Amino acid sequence: MNEVVYIETSVVSYVVARPSRNPASLLRQQAARLWWEHRRPWCVCYISELVADEAAEGDAEMARQRLALLAGIERLPVTEETGVLAAAFIASGAMPPTSGDDAVHLAVATCAKVEFLVTYDTRHLANPHILRRLRREAALHGWTLPEVCSPEQLIA
């Protein structure tokens, strides 16, 4: 069975970004493109309206490219239920109040019961210390977090 994946905005940003001079960033760009081209087609992929909104921001040409990549990927709704869970993530103290959009990404993916949330956000999402606390918070609300990982971790 194909993996069910929520694609967070940072991934599509790396896919379309101009080649970086920073070696670590360049490696992430290459990995994101490799995953996007060779592995993503084998996954059942979702985004949310928030991903589309974020992808539309910034440089007009880059935004156009990001939105073109996202065209045709099913969008999950941001519902009252996801809003409650996102607020709980922040209220728990595991995520700072300034990380509201990150909390929404995780809540949408959690409520949709996707298997993986793929991201390059290591500050608030793919952070093992924060995820440990968020798993407990999700369980208190009757949910199980998806596995949060980078594209490299899903290349098989």
Sequence and secondary structure as in RCSB ss.txt:
>XXXX:A:sequence
MNEVVYIETSVVSYVVARPSRNPASLLRQQAARLWWEHRRPWCVCYISELVADEAAEGDAEMARQRLALLAGIER
LPVTEETGVLAAAFIASGAMPPTSGDDAVHLAVATCAKVEFLVTYDTRHLANPHILRRLRREAALHGWTLPEVCS
PEQLIA
>XXXX:A:secstr
   EEEE HHHHHHHHS   SSHHHHHHHHHHHHIIIIIGGGSEEEEEHHHHHHHTSSSHHHHHHHHHHHTTSEE
E   HHHHHHHHHHHHTTSS GGGHHHHHHHHHHHHTT SEEE   TTTTS HHHHHHHHHHHHHTT    EEE 
HHHH  
